[in-house]
Amino acid sequence: MIAETLAEAREKMGKAVDVAKEDFSNIRTGRANPSLFAKVLVEYYGAMTPLQQLASFQNPEARTLLITPYDRSSLSAIEDALRKSDLGANPANDGNVIRVVLPELTEERRKEYVKVVRTKAEDAKISIRSIRRKAKEELDRIQKDGEAGEDEVTRASGELESTTKKHVDVVDDLLSRKEDDLTEV
């Protein structure tokens, strides 16, 4: 029972770290990257569809991205979705492809991105701590019900704390690297 609780907590904490990694990859540094558009949703035949399911991406230059829709009729919908996104991009449609040139990051914009990254990192840490709290409550219940002894629960609590610390440290490391990427000119 204790091992299952710890394994479940480890798995959920790992997923929280994965979500943080994904969130960080969606925040742009200086280079255009298709992952920036992972959260852009396009209204396609009445359904909100991720852009990456509707088009292919090419990266001919550092700040330029070519988006080629699989269905030409979706060009205007993709262009509208890109304009409405918070990427600060100005898409240009030539009838076949959409050319997106991302503006140079200003110092002010970089600072805004650092704040966003810090918020996402804090959200990930809160999630990890919440998982720890629920696992700790489960361990306390196991001890109270007499399913395990006090020594076993104490040992499991220590392991839970070290697992929590390890995952929080990973998030801190990801945050540090992303901040370095954002502040590097």
Buried (B, 14 or more C-beta within 10 A) or exposed (E): BBEEBBEBBBEBBBEBBEBBBEBBBBBBBBEBBBBBBBBBEBEBEEEEBEBBEBBEBEEEEEBEBBBBBEEEEBBEBBBEBBEEBEBEBEBEBEEEBBBBBBEEBEEEBBEBBBEBBEEBBEBBBEBBBEBBEBBBEBBEEBBEEEEBEEEBBEEBBEBBEEBBEEBBEBBEEBBEEBBEBBBEE
